[in-house]
């Protein structure tokens, strides 16, 4: 007896989150594909709606998370306004001006009598300057930059205010950079402007298709970018774009008057035309390089709570973070995973359950790709041949599982034990195969995968079985009605599932048989095996052109020399279209000519020993009457089958015919 120890640990995101759940989720995707549509759409729906795990916990889908993020953003817009953005700055300026006026009066009051007239003249000029300061904050700061204070305390308070404003502005543009960049001190401005020139040159090179010299730039100016500098130019651009977007969003969200005041304030705070020019060029080039239409977004605030400038900039950062997170969740539909920072932000905004759900859904596509069921294609995630086989096997498994619990009549419930002989050829085991195991080849498959380690661990993909040789071969064409009434009446799901199951049955159990699926509505068209999983309908197309379907069926079957040829027709209505040369003619009620041309094609099939079996999904009088004529002429059989039992009849009839042909 082999003992095995188990070790349990808290899930931290590094372990595979699905295991067998990924297989079950893939089967849920298969159910969507049975209804029609492509795999990428089915995956999109699953991720949108979410699911319940085996413990019964509901995992929210991306759409629910996106809606909750939208509500978070709306709460901010409903709460705040930007009407008094410079209120606290204005208060500080008013306090500085009061102190300066008081200082001027004190200077005049304590001036010696001999210097009184000179001091009066100077103080009058100073007060006159203060009386004619602009009303807006930016203009006031611009003029005070050139004003010589008489009160030392007022002068220090103004310098402190300028330092605070510089820090706020530089934090917005140069967050996560060194204190040199954040303080913008005069002694460092020369080097900062050199760095900005070199940065703008790199961006110009990128826009002109030249190779930017990023390594040389970082060797010279890397000390500006803190302990964790960007590793690539793209990383640097992404960081700067994010920072510039905060100020751009604020500017767009302001009224025209407030925006002008903000521009004045920025110009007065930086107080260096060359630096302002470099920063304007940087913003323009980042906007050209950005995949978005603009760096920032306009937000319509309509709350009652006013925000000062610093808090407004922080709010822009939060709103931008919400939008970036929304964009990242939408990219999750293509299998892109959240970054650790984005996962942390999602947890802060929506809670740990949302983070776990997003991480698992982002991992889902990667897990399915790892298992070989899907791959990235031009239209998104696409099924691989292995994924298509699994969907067909699920359809087959669903139908036979139902028979096992609901046996009826004399139909057998298993496709094994048909009296076939074992071939010397082997194949990878698939659902439905007789388990005639080739032991040596199975062990070799495991050794090739795992290497020569002990014990040898087998996986389902390692099993290799002998192929079965049957004493009779057959060629079958399955004709599926794709006319408008099939999806409207809910029959398309059953017909598509039968096609997938029959394809899986023949591939796994009767590999030497031939199957061709033909979809027909106004025209008939062949459907390849790899297209079955994503077969869909068009509700705007009218017509049931059985004649054209039989014409194509004869062409396919005549390529095969077997004596067992059959056509299986699945339809819910009588013929309403026929071919006139290369064009289809549709009439309803159907023309007698349509019946005649269709029966003529039935006659040709009969002469070529092609059996036609018809499965009717409706008991309409005209359909039944036509099928009776067809079966009398051809000798095939007709079945009336409800949509939920269609697969039972088709698959069991196929297996029954194989048994009789093998005797």
MARMI-465963 format. One record per residue (C-alpha): residue in three letters; x, y, z. Coordinates in steps of 0.2 Angstrom, whole numbers, plus 5000, padded with zeros to 4 digits. Each point is the difference from the previous one (the first is absolute). Example, Ala and Ser with C-alpha at 12.3 -4.5 7.8 and 13.67 -1.06 7.14 Angstrom:
REM MARMI-465963
R   type   east   north     up
R    ALA   5062    4978   5039
R    SER   5006    5017   4997
END
This chain:
REM MARMI-465963
R   type   east   north     up
R    UNK   5000    5000   5000
R    UNK   5007    5017   4995
R    UNK   4998    5014   5013
R    UNK   4998    5017   4994
R    UNK   5001    5016   5011
R    UNK   4990    5016   4996
R    UNK   5005    5017   5004
R    UNK   4988    5014   5001
R    UNK   5004    5019   4999
R    UNK   4990    5016   4998
R    UNK   4998    5005   4982
R    UNK   5011    5015   4996
R    UNK   4997    5002   4981
R    UNK   5015    4990   4995
R    UNK   4992    4983   5000
R    UNK   4989    4994   4986
R    UNK   4983    5006   5005
R    UNK   4989    4988   4990
R    UNK   5007    4983   4998
R    UNK   4985    4989   4995
R    UNK   4989    5016   5000
R    UNK   5008    5006   4984
R    UNK   4993    4984   4992
R    UNK   4983    5003   5007
R    UNK   5000    5018   4994
R    UNK   5005    4995   4983
R    UNK   4985    4989   4999
R    UNK   4989    5015   5005
R    UNK   5008    5009   4986
R    UNK   4996    4985   4989
R    UNK   4981    5002   5004
R    UNK   5001    5018   4994
R    UNK   5008    4994   4984
R    UNK   4986    4987   4997
R    UNK   4988    5015   4999
R    UNK   5010    5008   4986
R    UNK   5014    5013   5000
R    UNK   5019    4999   5002
R    UNK   5011    4996   5014
R    UNK   5006    5017   5004
R    UNK   4982    5006   5002
R    UNK   4996    4985   5011
R    UNK   5016    5004   5011
R    UNK   4994    5019   5000
R    UNK   4983    4995   5007
R    UNK   5007    4989   5014
R    UNK   5012    5013   5006
R    UNK   4986    5013   4999
R    UNK   4988    4990   5011
R    UNK   5012    4991   5011
R    UNK   4997    4983   5008
R    UNK   4999    4990   5016
R    UNK   5014    4990   5006
R    UNK   4999    4982   5007
R    UNK   4997    5007   5017
R    UNK   4985    5010   4994
R    UNK   5008    5017   5001
R    UNK   4995    5012   4987
R    UNK   5014    5008   4991
R    UNK   4995    5017   4992
R    UNK   5003    5002   4982
R    UNK   5009    5014   4991
R    UNK   4984    5010   4996
R    UNK   4995    5000   5019
R    UNK   5017    5006   5004
R    UNK   5000    5013   4987
R    UNK   4983    5006   5006
R    UNK   5006    5002   5018
R    UNK   5015    5010   4994
R    UNK   4988    5011   4990
R    UNK   4990    5003   5016
R    UNK   5016    5004   5009
R    UNK   5004    5013   4988
R    UNK   4983    5007   5000
R    UNK   5001    5002   5019
R    UNK   5015    5011   4998
R    UNK   4992    5011   4987
R    UNK   4984    5002   5010
R    UNK   5009    5005   5016
R    UNK   5013    5013   4994
R    UNK   5001    5015   4989
R    UNK   5015    5011   4994
R    UNK   4992    5017   5002
R    UNK   5012    5006   5014
R    UNK   5016    4991   4994
R    UNK   5011    5014   5006
R    UNK   4990    5005   5015
R    UNK   5014    4995   5013
R    UNK   5014    5008   4989
R    UNK   4990    5016   4999
R    UNK   4998    5000   5019
R    UNK   5019    4998   5002
R    UNK   5003    5014   4988
R    UNK   4988    5011   5009
R    UNK   5008    4996   5017
R    UNK   5017    5004   4992
R    UNK   4994    5016   4993
R    UNK   4992    5005   5017
R    UNK   5017    4997   5008
R    UNK   5009    5010   4987
R    UNK   4988    5015   5002
R    UNK   5002    4999   5018
R    UNK   5019    4999   4998
R    UNK   5000    5015   4989
R    UNK   4990    5010   5013
R    UNK   5011    4995   5014
R    UNK   5016    5005   4989
R    UNK   4992    5017   4997
R    UNK   4995    5002   5018
R    UNK   5017    4996   5007
R    UNK   5010    5010   4987
R    UNK   5011    5014   5007
R    UNK   4994    5017   4997
R    UNK   5014    5004   4989
R    UNK   4996    4986   4988
R    UNK   4981    5001   5002
R    UNK   4997    5008   4983
R    UNK   5011    4987   4991
R    UNK   4991    4986   5008
R    UNK   4983    5007   4997
R    UNK   5004    5001   4981
R    UNK   5006    4982   5000
R    UNK   4985    4993   5010
R    UNK   4988    5010   4989
R    UNK   5007    4992   4985
R    UNK   5000    4982   5008
R    UNK   4982    5002   5006
R    UNK   4995    5006   4982
R    UNK   5008    4984   4993
R    UNK   4990    4990   5012
R    UNK   4984    5009   4996
R    UNK   5002    4996   4982
R    UNK   5004    4982   5000
R    UNK   4989    4989   4988
R    UNK   4985    4992   5008
R    UNK   5004    4982   4994
R    UNK   5012    4989   5010
R    UNK   5012    4997   4986
R    UNK   5002    5018   4995
R    UNK   5003    5005   5019
R    UNK   5013    4987   5002
R    UNK   5009    5005   4983
R    UNK   5001    5019   5006
R    UNK   5005    4995   5018
R    UNK   5015    4990   4992
R    UNK   5007    5017   4995
R    UNK   4994    5009   5015
R    UNK   5013    5005   5014
R    UNK   4992    4997   5017
R    UNK   5003    5012   5014
R    UNK   4994    4988   5014
R    UNK   5011    4986   5003
R    UNK   4987    4988   5006
R    UNK   4989    5004   4985
R    UNK   5015    4996   4988
R    UNK   5003    4984   5009
R    UNK   4982    4995   4999
R    UNK   4999    5003   4982
R    UNK   5016    4990   4997
R    UNK   4992    4986   5010
R    UNK   4984    5001   4989
R    UNK   5010    4999   4984
R    UNK   5010    4985   5007
R    UNK   4984    4991   5004
R    UNK   4992    5004   4982
R    UNK   5016    4995   4992
R    UNK   5000    4983   5009
R    UNK   4981    4997   4996
R    UNK   5004    5004   4981
R    UNK   5016    4990   5000
R    UNK   4992    4985   5009
R    UNK   4986    5000   4987
R    UNK   5013    5000   4985
R    UNK   5015    4991   5008
R    UNK   4992    4988   5013
R    UNK   5012    4986   5006
R    UNK   5015    5010   4994
R    UNK   5014    5007   5011
R    UNK   4998    5015   5012
R    UNK   5010    5010   4987
R    UNK   4986    4999   4988
R    UNK   4986    5002   5012
R    UNK   5008    5016   5008
R    UNK   5005    5009   4984
R    UNK   5013    5010   5009
R    UNK   5009    5014   4990
R    UNK   5017    4992   5002
R    UNK   4994    4984   4991
R    UNK   4989    5008   4986
R    UNK   5014    5000   4988
R    UNK   5003    4981   5001
R    UNK   4981    4997   5001
R    UNK   4998    5009   4983
R    UNK   5014    4991   4992
R    UNK   4991    4984   5006
R    UNK   4984    5006   4992
R    UNK   5008    5004   4984
R    UNK   5008    4983   4999
R    UNK   4983    4992   5004
R    UNK   4991    5009   4987
R    UNK   5013    4996   4987
R    UNK   4998    4981   5004
R    UNK   4981    5002   4997
R    UNK   5003    5009   4984
R    UNK   5011    4986   4994
R    UNK   4986    4988   5005
R    UNK   4987    5010   4990
R    UNK   5012    5001   4985
R    UNK   5004    4982   5000
R    UNK   5017    5002   5005
R    UNK   5009    4990   5014
R    UNK   4999    5009   5017
R    UNK   5016    5000   5010
R    UNK   4992    4994   5016
R    UNK   5015    4992   5008
R    UNK   5011    5016   4998
R    UNK   4986    5010   5007
R    UNK   4998    4990   5015
R    UNK   5019    5000   5003
R    UNK   5000    5019   5000
R    UNK   4983    5004   5009
R    UNK   4996    4983   5008
R    UNK   5003    5008   5017
R    UNK   4984    5011   4998
R    UNK   4989    4984   5000
R    UNK   5002    4994   5017
R    UNK   5005    4983   5007
R    UNK   4989    4990   4987
R    UNK   5003    5009   4984
R    UNK   4990    4994   4984
R    UNK   5009    4986   4991
R    UNK   4994    5004   4982
R    UNK   4994    5016   4991
R    UNK   4983    4993   4999
R    UNK   4999    4998   5019
R    UNK   5006    5018   5001
R    UNK   4987    5006   4988
R    UNK   4986    4991   5009
R    UNK   5005    5008   5016
R    UNK   5001    5017   4994
R    UNK   4984    4999   4990
R    UNK   4991    4994   5016
R    UNK   5007    5015   5009
R    UNK   4996    5013   4987
R    UNK   4983    4993   4998
R    UNK   4995    5005   5018
R    UNK   5004    5019   4996
R    UNK   4991    4998   4983
R    UNK   4985    4993   5008
R    UNK   4999    5014   5013
R    UNK   5002    5013   4986
R    UNK   4986    4992   4989
R    UNK   4988    4999   5015
R    UNK   5002    5019   5005
R    UNK   4989    5014   4993
R    UNK   5009    5011   4987
R    UNK   5003    5014   5013
R    UNK   5007    4988   5013
R    UNK   5010    4991   4986
R    UNK   5008    5017   4996
R    UNK   5004    5003   5018
R    UNK   5008    4983   5001
R    UNK   5011    5004   4985
R    UNK   5005    5016   5009
R    UNK   5004    4991   5016
R    UNK   5011    4987   4991
R    UNK   5009    5013   4991
R    UNK   5003    5011   5016
R    UNK   5005    4985   5010
R    UNK   5013    4993   4988
R    UNK   5005    5017   4995
R    UNK   5012    4994   4987
R    UNK   4994    5003   4982
R    UNK   5013    4987   4993
R    UNK   4995    4986   5012
R    UNK   4981    5004   4996
R    UNK   5004    4998   4982
R    UNK   5009    4983   5002
R    UNK   4985    4994   5011
R    UNK   4988    5006   4987
R    UNK   5010    4990   4986
R    UNK   5000    4985   5012
R    UNK   4981    5000   5002
R    UNK   4997    5002   4981
R    UNK   5012    4986   4995
R    UNK   4993    4988   5014
R    UNK   4982    5003   4993
R    UNK   5006    4996   4982
R    UNK   5008    4984   5007
R    UNK   4985    4995   5011
R    UNK   4988    4987   4993
R    UNK   4986    5010   5008
R    UNK   4992    5015   4991
R    UNK   5007    5011   5014
R    UNK   5010    5000   5015
R    UNK   4986    5004   5012
R    UNK   4981    5000   5001
R    UNK   4988    5013   5005
R    UNK   4990    4996   5016
R    UNK   4983    5008   5003
R    UNK   5000    5004   5019
R    UNK   4983    5006   5007
R    UNK   5002    4997   5019
R    UNK   5000    5013   5014
R    UNK   5017    4997   5008
R    UNK   5014    5011   4994
R    UNK   5017    4994   4998
R    UNK   5017    5009   5001
R    UNK   5013    4998   4986
R    UNK   5010    4986   5009
R    UNK   4985    4990   5004
R    UNK   4993    5003   4982
R    UNK   5016    4993   4993
R    UNK   4999    4985   5011
R    UNK   4982    4997   4995
R    UNK   5005    5000   4982
R    UNK   5013    4987   5004
R    UNK   4986    4989   5008
R    UNK   4988    5003   4985
R    UNK   5014    4996   4988
R    UNK   5004    4984   5010
R    UNK   4982    4994   4999
R    UNK   5000    5003   4981
R    UNK   5016    4991   4998
R    UNK   4993    4986   5010
R    UNK   4985    4999   4989
R    UNK   5010    4999   4985
R    UNK   5011    4986   5007
R    UNK   4984    4990   5005
R    UNK   4994    5002   4982
R    UNK   5017    4993   4994
R    UNK   4997    4985   5011
R    UNK   4987    4994   4987
R    UNK   5016    4997   4989
R    UNK   5008    4991   5014
R    UNK   5012    5014   5006
R    UNK   5003    4999   5018
R    UNK   4999    5014   5013
R    UNK   5017    5007   5006
R    UNK   5003    4998   5019
R    UNK   4997    5018   5002
R    UNK   4984    4999   4991
R    UNK   4994    4985   5010
R    UNK   5004    5010   5016
R    UNK   4991    5015   4994
R    UNK   4985    4989   4995
R    UNK   5000    4993   5018
R    UNK   5001    5017   5008
R    UNK   4985    5006   4989
R    UNK   4989    4984   5000
R    UNK   5006    4988   5013
R    UNK   5010    4984   5000
R    UNK   4987    4990   4992
R    UNK   5000    5011   4984
R    UNK   5019    4998   4999
R    UNK   4999    4981   5002
R    UNK   4987    4999   4986
R    UNK   5009    5011   4988
R    UNK   5016    4991   5003
R    UNK   4992    4983   4997
R    UNK   4991    5007   4984
R    UNK   5015    5007   4993
R    UNK   5009    4983   5003
R    UNK   4985    4990   4992
R    UNK   5006    5004   4982
R    UNK   5018    4996   5004
R    UNK   4995    4984   5008
R    UNK   4989    4995   4985
R    UNK   5015    5004   4989
R    UNK   5012    4991   5011
R    UNK   4989    4984   4998
R    UNK   5000    5002   4981
R    UNK   4981    5004   4998
R    UNK   5002    5018   4994
R    UNK   5013    5011   4992
R    UNK   5001    5019   4996
R    UNK   4995    5004   4982
R    UNK   4995    5015   4990
R    UNK   4983    5001   5007
R    UNK   5004    4996   5018
R    UNK   5001    4983   5008
R    UNK   4997    4986   4988
R    UNK   4997    4982   5002
R    UNK   5014    4988   4996
R    UNK   4997    4983   4992
R    UNK   5001    4992   5017
R    UNK   4987    5012   5007
R    UNK   4989    4996   4986
R    UNK   5002    4981   5003
R    UNK   4995    5003   5019
R    UNK   4985    5010   4995
R    UNK   4994    4986   4989
R    UNK   5004    4987   5013
R    UNK   4989    5010   5012
R    UNK   4986    5000   4988
R    UNK   5002    4981   4998
R    UNK   5002    4997   5019
R    UNK   4984    5011   5004
R    UNK   4989    4990   4988
R    UNK   5006    4983   5006
R    UNK   5000    5005   5018
R    UNK   4981    5004   4997
R    UNK   4997    4983   4992
R    UNK   5008    4991   5015
R    UNK   4987    5008   5012
R    UNK   4986    4999   4988
R    UNK   5000    4984   4990
R    UNK   4986    4998   4987
R    UNK   4995    4986   4988
R    UNK   5013    4988   4994
R    UNK   5014    5013   4996
R    UNK   5017    4996   5008
R    UNK   5008    5013   5011
R    UNK   5018    4996   4996
R    UNK   5010    5000   4985
R    UNK   5013    4988   5006
R    UNK   5000    4981   4996
R    UNK   4996    5001   4982
R    UNK   5009    4984   4995
R    UNK   5015    5010   4993
R    UNK   5017    4994   4999
R    UNK   5015    5008   5007
R    UNK   5012    5009   4988
R    UNK   5019    5001   5002
R    UNK   4999    5019   4999
R    UNK   4999    5010   5016
R    UNK   4993    5017   5004
R    UNK   4998    5012   5015
R    UNK   4985    4995   5010
R    UNK   4984    5010   4998
R    UNK   4983    4999   5008
R    UNK   4990    4986   4993
R    UNK   5015    4989   4995
R    UNK   5001    4982   5005
R    UNK   5013    4999   5013
R    UNK   5012    4988   4991
R    UNK   5015    5008   5009
R    UNK   5017    4999   4992
R    UNK   5010    4999   5016
R    UNK   5018    5002   4994
R    UNK   4995    5016   4989
R    UNK   4990    5007   5015
R    UNK   5015    4999   5011
R    UNK   5012    5007   4987
R    UNK   4989    5015   4998
R    UNK   5001    5003   5019
R    UNK   5019    4998   5000
R    UNK   5002    5012   4985
R    UNK   4989    5013   5010
R    UNK   5007    4998   5017
R    UNK   5018    4993   4997
R    UNK   5007    4984   5009
R    UNK   4994    5004   5017
R    UNK   4991    4988   5012
R    UNK   4986    4997   5003
R    UNK   4993    5002   4982
R    UNK   4985    5012   5001
R    UNK   4987    4997   4986
R    UNK   4989    5013   4994
R    UNK   4984    4998   4989
R    UNK   5010    5006   4984
R    UNK   5013    4986   5002
R    UNK   4987    4986   4997
R    UNK   5002    4992   4983
R    UNK   4988    4987   4994
R    UNK   4999    4988   4985
R    UNK   4989    5006   4986
R    UNK   4985    4989   4995
R    UNK   4997    4993   4983
R    UNK   4982    4998   4995
R    UNK   4995    4988   4986
R    UNK   4989    5014   4992
R    UNK   5003    5018   4996
R    UNK   4987    5013   4996
R    UNK   4999    5018   4993
R    UNK   4988    5012   5008
R    UNK   4994    5017   4996
R    UNK   4991    5009   5014
R    UNK   4989    5014   4993
R    UNK   4995    5013   5013
R    UNK   4986    5012   4996
R    UNK   5006    5018   5003
R    UNK   4984    5009   4995
R    UNK   4993    5014   5010
R    UNK   4987    4989   5009
R    UNK   5013    4989   5008
R    UNK   5007    5012   5013
R    UNK   4983    5009   5002
R    UNK   4992    4983   5005
R    UNK   5016    4996   5011
R    UNK   5005    4985   4989
R    UNK   5017    5006   4995
R    UNK   5008    4996   5017
R    UNK   4995    4981   4998
R    UNK   5005    4999   4982
R    UNK   5017    5008   5003
R    UNK   5003    4989   5015
R    UNK   4996    4984   4990
R    UNK   5012    5005   4986
R    UNK   5014    5002   5013
R    UNK   4996    4984   5009
R    UNK   4999    4990   4983
R    UNK   5017    5007   4995
R    UNK   5007    4995   5017
R    UNK   4992    4983   4999
R    UNK   5007    4996   4983
R    UNK   5018    5007   5004
R    UNK   5001    4990   5016
R    UNK   4991    4984   4996
R    UNK   4999    4999   4981
R    UNK   5016    5009   4994
R    UNK   4999    4992   4982
R    UNK   4983    5007   4997
R    UNK   4997    5016   4991
R    UNK   4989    5014   5006
R    UNK   4995    5016   4991
R    UNK   4989    5013   5008
R    UNK   4990    5011   4988
R    UNK   4990    5016   5007
R    UNK   4986    5005   4989
R    UNK   4988    5015   4999
R    UNK   4998    5010   4984
R    UNK   5016    4991   4994
R    UNK   5009    4985   5007
R    UNK   5018    5001   5005
R    UNK   5013    4987   5007
R    UNK   5006    5002   5018
R    UNK   5017    4994   5004
R    UNK   5003    4990   5016
R    UNK   5010    5014   5008
R    UNK   4986    5013   4997
R    UNK   4986    4990   5008
R    UNK   5003    5007   5018
R    UNK   4997    5018   4994
R    UNK   4986    4996   4987
R    UNK   4987    5014   5002
R    UNK   4984    5005   4991
R    UNK   4993    5016   4991
R    UNK   4982    5004   5005
R    UNK   4998    5011   4985
R    UNK   5003    4986   4987
R    UNK   4984    4992   4994
R    UNK   4998    4983   4990
R    UNK   5002    4981   5003
R    UNK   5010    4994   4985
R    UNK   5000    4981   5002
R    UNK   5003    4998   4981
R    UNK   5017    5009   5001
R    UNK   5005    4991   5016
R    UNK   4997    4983   4991
R    UNK   5010    5006   4985
R    UNK   5015    5004   5010
R    UNK   4997    4984   5010
R    UNK   5001    4989   4985
R    UNK   5016    5009   4994
R    UNK   5009    4996   5017
R    UNK   4993    4982   5001
R    UNK   5005    4995   4982
R    UNK   5018    5003   5005
R    UNK   5000    4985   5012
R    UNK   4999    4982   4993
R    UNK   4991    4993   5016
R    UNK   4984    4991   4997
R    UNK   4992    5008   5015
R    UNK   4995    5018   4996
R    UNK   4987    5010   5009
R    UNK   4993    5017   5002
R    UNK   4993    5006   5016
R    UNK   4988    5015   4999
R    UNK   4996    5010   5015
R    UNK   4986    5013   4996
R    UNK   4984    5008   5007
R    UNK   4992    5004   4984
R    UNK   4996    4995   4982
R    UNK   5010    5006   4985
R    UNK   4997    5019   4996
R    UNK   5015    5003   4988
R    UNK   5009    4992   4986
R    UNK   5013    5003   4987
R    UNK   4998    5009   4983
R    UNK   5017    4998   4993
R    UNK   5012    5008   5012
R    UNK   4987    5010   5010
R    UNK   4987    4995   5013
R    UNK   4982    5004   4998
R    UNK   4989    5002   5016
R    UNK   4981    5000   5001
R    UNK   4988    4997   5014
R    UNK   4989    4991   5000
R    UNK   5012    4989   4990
R    UNK   4998    4998   4981
R    UNK   4996    4983   4993
R    UNK   5015    5002   4990
R    UNK   5010    5000   5016
R    UNK   4993    4983   5005
R    UNK   5003    4993   4983
R    UNK   5018    5005   4999
R    UNK   5004    4994   5018
R    UNK   4992    4983   4997
R    UNK   5010    4999   4983
R    UNK   5016    5002   5011
R    UNK   4993    4987   5012
R    UNK   4998    4988   4984
R    UNK   5018    5003   4995
R    UNK   5006    4996   5018
R    UNK   4990    4984   4999
R    UNK   5007    4994   4983
R    UNK   5017    5003   5008
R    UNK   4996    4989   5015
R    UNK   5000    5014   5013
R    UNK   4988    4998   5014
R    UNK   4991    5015   5006
R    UNK   4994    5000   5018
R    UNK   4990    5015   5006
R    UNK   4998    5007   5018
R    UNK   4985    5012   5001
R    UNK   5000    5012   5014
R    UNK   4982    5006   4996
R    UNK   4984    4990   4996
R    UNK   4993    5013   4987
R    UNK   4989    4991   4988
R    UNK   5009    5006   4984
R    UNK   5017    4995   5007
R    UNK   4993    4982   5005
R    UNK   4992    4999   4982
R    UNK   5016    5004   4991
R    UNK   5011    4989   5011
R    UNK   4988    4985   4997
R    UNK   5002    5002   4981
R    UNK   5019    5001   5002
R    UNK   5001    4984   5011
R    UNK   4989    4991   4988
R    UNK   5012    5004   4986
R    UNK   5016    4998   5009
R    UNK   4996    4986   5012
R    UNK   5008    5009   5014
R    UNK   4991    5003   5017
R    UNK   4992    5015   5008
R    UNK   5000    5005   5018
R    UNK   4990    5013   5009
R    UNK   5011    5005   5015
R    UNK   4998    5014   5012
R    UNK   5015    5012   5002
R    UNK   5005    4992   5017
R    UNK   5000    4982   4993
R    UNK   5008    5004   4983
R    UNK   5017    4994   5005
R    UNK   4994    4984   5007
R    UNK   4992    4995   4984
R    UNK   5014    5006   4988
R    UNK   5015    4992   5010
R    UNK   4991    4984   5004
R    UNK   4994    4998   4982
R    UNK   5018    5003   4994
R    UNK   5007    4987   5012
R    UNK   4986    4987   4996
R    UNK   5003    5002   4981
R    UNK   5019    4997   5004
R    UNK   4996    4984   5009
R    UNK   4989    4993   4986
R    UNK   5013    5004   4987
R    UNK   5013    4991   5010
R    UNK   4990    4984   5001
END
